Structures are given as C-alpha cells and as structure tokens.
Amino acid sequence: METIIADTYEEMSRIAADMIERQLMRKPSSVLGLATGSTPVGLYRELVRRHKEQGLDFSKVITFNLDEYLDLRPSHPQSYRYFMNENLFNHINVDPKNIHVPYGHAGDVEEFCEWYEQEIKRAGGIDIQVLGIGADGHIAFNEPGSSLGSRTRLKTLTKQTIEDNARFFDKAEEVPRFAITMGVGTILEAREILLLANSRKKADIIAEALEGPITAQVSASALQMHRHVTVIVDAEGGSKLKRADYYKWIFQEKKRLIPRLIGKVT
Ligand code: F6R
C-alpha cells in the first residue's frame, strides 16, 4: 500500500489524475472502475480539463461504476448515472456503449448483478478502480458486515450512509434505502486500486482502514490485502494516521529521486 498525503484537495485530485493519465498512456483501451460522491469530483474535473486542453483520449476506454441506488432511473438527478454524465461522461470522448453503471431499475436484480460481473470479466477485468470511503468505512456500498469476498448484489444502506447522502436530496426520506453495489471481492479483483479521501470527516476512518485490523466491520480495511493500492488523502484526511511522517517521507523521496515510482509498489 502506498499512502500519499497531499497538502490540499486539489493536489490530491491532480496526483490521482496523473495516475489515470499514466494508465491511459500505457493502455488506451483501459478498463476504469469509477466512483461517485463528492470525493472524486476534483479528479473528474481535472480529467475533463486534460481532455479539453491536452487531448487526453478516452475513445477506447471502458468504464464500470461501483454502484447505483435501487429504483432510481438514469434521468433522476440524484442517480449515480446522472452524476457521472454531469461530472465526467458528457465532457470527454468516452464511447457511450463502453459505459456501465448498474441499472437501479433492473427488473430482476439478481440476474442483473450476475450480468454485471460477467461484463466486467468480458471486458478483461478492471485495470484501475477509483474508490472513495464512507464515514462507516464502506467502499462502494459495502456497509459494515459485508463479506470481504462479496460480489455485486443488493445492499441495505446504513442509517449513517442515508444521513450522509441526504445532503443531495430535498428530504432524508427521499434517500433510497437500497443500492446495487459491486462487492468487496469484485473490487479486490481490480489490478490496481486508487482510494481517495479528503476532509477531517474522513480522518478517523482512514486511519482505521489503513492502520487498523482487517475486518468486515470496515470494508475498506480489506484493501490491505490487495497488492497494488495507492491511497491519496489531503492533509485533513490524513491527520489521524499514526505513520504519517513515514508516508510523507516516502513521497518526498520518490518525488526527489524517481517520480515515476509514485503510485507504484515499492
Ligand atoms: C460512491 C461510493 C461510495 C462513496 C462514499 C464516499 O460511488 O461508492 O462508497 O465513495 O460514500 O462518498 P463522498 O465522496 O461523497 O464522501
């Protein structure tokens, strides 16, 4: 695991964009796993800028989103499909037929989840998966207690997640109670994982997930078992990490000596 403590949200987003750009240079037909929420908005803004100003090419890219609320249609302003269109897809040259976001209104949810897993396999697996983290340690919507081997399925959201996400809805009662989500096991199969977290609200859970025990009570802690994870936090998000000085030292040494090793396992 490499933990990078950036000074600001903007720097966090830029380093993440550098990693995605490097991946696209290496493999223009990369399969990207994408997240919604406030955390990756700066990353998407930076990718859009690089596409518009520097021609960063997404024409061969395939995308899979982590999750979607149950029963929300893609045209619903709070659906994750709508969010992705607004923040990324409408502004880059990704081929719409290469975009995959779980259908919140799928008739047979179980069959749909099985299909989604098969589609990821047919695409050759996810090359790099972007993740945020919930205040309860969830990645995607794998709430506490989710099996660390879980696959794409329907999940009941915790009260905390419903409250956290109520800020996007007019009323808390409007927040859906269920979501279709990739499982922890699905996520762990990505070749590379990029976890982003900013703000003081995430400081405790980031420290727990990275430096605490691996437990199904904190889904993000399962990332400790993955062979290629880069965690990028801003100064506030990283403020509770016990080994912050060591992570900072590694980052400075890499920047000084071998910048291309940032985000590589060393
Ligand atoms: C979103 C997702 C969630 C969010 C998490 C953090 O697709 O899977 O796990 O990443 O809830 O949300 P924000 O970024 O809004 O704090």
Residues whose N, C-alpha, C, O or C-beta is under 5 A from the ligand:
A	BS01	F6R	A35 T36 G37 S38 T39 L66 D67 L131 G132 I133 G134 H138 I139 A140 F141
